[in-house]
Every structure is written in structure tokens, then in C-alpha cells.
Amino acid sequence: MRRFLTVSVLAALAATPALATAQDATSHGSIIIGGSAGFTSSKSETGNTTSPSTTSIFIRPNVLYFVIDGLAVGGDLSYSHRSSNGQSSASYGVGPAARYFFGSRERMWYPFVGASVGFGHDTSDNASDSDSSLWQVGGGMLFLLSRSVGLTTELFYSTLHRSRDLPVGPGPGTSVDVDDHTFGLAVGIAAFVF
């Protein structure tokens, strides 16, 4: 028993310098593996005309690497599904992303700002498939539940751009550009690899 206690104390003392210099979640070299999800509902009005409400659901997994303390860059995958007036459409894509986390080491919460750009494909019930582009900016808060797992909340603004060929009569369709502008709230989870 005495030998076990001595070995345990020596192991703890040997590990102390490593623990003192250990990385925290937002240090250079850390990796975030995570993502967010959310939904939005909106209506638009033009003069006296109100469009039907549009409901959107989205999922955005990501992997980011801290190139310096606080600044993580990497990539996002994205999927969103929109429905309005009995019609639905879906978009999926991939693109670069970056986030900057404010605050000193060893905190349990970090405010952040971020931006991403995505390039992908859009499908719809009532129009032809098309390529799409998405850009998003936002800011939020990371709440660490442990040293390597956290929850995120983020307020964001995004624009989804796509060109649609709409059927017009018996001949070829007419191409129109469609932009969806969205303000929303996303909630996510983040795992940190040191």
C-alpha cells in the first residue's frame, strides 16, 4: 500500500508541469469538431401583398483548426430545407469558415464572431435544380460544459443565392435570380481536440 501511494504521488508530481502548460479550448493547435442546427419562419410583404410563410430547417456540421490563439479556420457543410405554400426546396453545400473567440484562457464561456461561405446545389418541387451560394455572418457565445465539450448559441444573418428556370408557357422557361435573406438563431455543440 505504501509503495502504491508513493508511486501515485510521484506520478501526480510528474504530471503537474504538463497540466500547468496544457492547452485550453481556444489555444493554437486545438481543433473544433461540431455543428449547429436551427429553424426560421418568415413572411414577406410587398405593397398590399403578403407572401405565404416560409419555414426553414438547417444543419451545419463543421471542423475548424486554431491557427493562432482565438482564431479558428476550416470548413462547413450545410443542409437546409425550406417549405412554403405546399412547395418545398432543399440546399446543400460546402465551403470555408472562420471564427474568432474572445477572452483569456481557462474561462468557461467565450464570445465569438464568425463568417462562412458555401457553394452547393439547390433542388425544388416547382423549378429546375440549380447551383447556389450562401454566405453567413454571426456572433454568439460558447459555453464550456467541460474542458473539451461546449454548447454554442449564435445569432446570424445569411443570404442564399440561386438562379431558377421557371416554366413559362409551352416554350423554354425564364431564368430568375432568387435571394433568400435570413436572420436566425442557431444552437450547436462543439468538441475540442487538443
N, C-alpha and C positions, 0 to 999 in steps of 0.2 A: 504494500500500500504506500509506503514511504517513497519507494522508487517511482511509482506511478505519479505521485504528487510532484516529485522533483522534476520528472520529465515534462509534465503538464505546465509547470511554472516556467521552465526553460523554453518550451515551445511558444508560450504566450509572450515572453520577453523577446524572443527572436522575431515574432510576427509584428511587434509594436512599431518598428520603423516602417514596415511595409504598409501598415494600416494608416500611419500618420501621413504618408505620401500618396495614398490611394486616390484614384480619380473619383470625381463626383459625376453626376449625370450629364452635365453640360461641359465637361472638360475636353480639350483637344484629344482626338483619338477615340472618343466614345461613339457608339452607333445607336441610332433610334430605329426600332422596328415597331411600326404601329399603324394607326389609321384612325379615321373618323367616319361618322355617319350622321345623317340628319334628314330633315324634310322641310319643305316650304310649301306655302299655299298663297296664291296671289290672284288678283283680278286687275284688269287694266281698263281704263276709261278713256274714250276718245270723243270729245264733244258730249252728245247725249247718248252715246252708245257705250254699253258696258259689256266687256267680253266675259264669257263663262270663266269660272275659277279654274286655275291650273294648279295641280298638286304635283310636287316633285319629291322623289326619294333618291338619295345619293349615298354612295360608299366610296371612300378614298383611302386605300392602303398606301403606305409609303415606307421608304428606307432612306435615312439621312445619316451622313457622317460629319462629325465635328472637325472642320478643317483648322479652326482655332477655338479657343475657349469661347463659348456662347454662340458661335456661328456654325450651323449645320446645313450642308447641301446634299442633294441626292435626287430622288425621283418619286413621282406619284403615279399610281394607277387610278383611274376614275371610272365609275359607272353611275349613270343616273337614269331614272325612269320618270317620264312626265305623262300626266293624263289630264285631258280637258274635253268636256262635252262628248264623252264616249269614245274619243280618239286617244291613242297613246303613241309615244315615241321613246326611244332609248338612245343614249350616247355612251360610248366607252372610249378611253384613250390613255395615253401615257405621255409623260413629259417631265422636265426638270422642276425642282422645287428648292426653296431655301427658307430657313427660319433663323431668327436671331433671338436668343434668350437673354434677358436682362437679369442682373443680380449676382451676388457673390456666391462663392462655394458653400456647400453644406447647408443650403436652405431647403425648406420643404415645399416652396412654391416659387415659380419663375414666370413673370410676364413675358410674352413673346409677340413678335410680328413676323409675318411670313408672306411669301408670294409663290405662285406656281403658274406654269403654262402647260397646256396639254394639247396634243394633236391626236385626233381619232376619227371615229366613224359614227354616223347618226342614222338610225332607222326610224321609219314612221309608218303608221297604218294607211295614211291617205296621201303620201307623197313618196318620191323616189328616195333611195338611200343617198347619203352624201358624206363628204368629208367634213370634219368640224374642227374648230379650235376653241379652246377655253382658256381664259386667264382669270386668276383669282388673287385677291389681296385680303389680308385679315390680321387680326390680333386677338390674343386671348391669354389664358393662364394655364400653366402646367402645375398640377398638384401631385407631389410625390407621395405615394402610399407606402413605399419602402425605398431603399436606396436605388433600386433598379426598375421599379414599376410606377407609372403615374397615370393620372387621368388628365385629359385636356378639354377645355371649353374654348370655343373660338367664334367670334363674330366675323362674318366675311361678306365681301361683295364679289360677284363673279359675272362674267359675260361669256355666253356660249354663242358662237357664230357658225352659221351653216348656210349653204345655198340649196334651195329646193327647186325641183322641176315640178310645177303644179300642172295637172291636166286641165287644158282649156279646149273644149270642143273636140272634134274628131281628129284634129291635126296635132302637131308636136306641142308639148307643154311650154309654159313660160317659166323662166328661171327667176326666182326672187331670193334676195338675201334676208335671212331671219336672224335676229339677235335677241336672246333672252338675257335680261338683266335681273340679277337676283341678289337680295340681301338675305342673310340667313344666320343660323346658329348651328354649329357642329359640335358634337361631343365625341371624344375618342379615348383611346388607350395607347400608351407608349411603353415599350420595354426597352431598357438601356443595356447595351452590351459594352463592357469596359475592356 
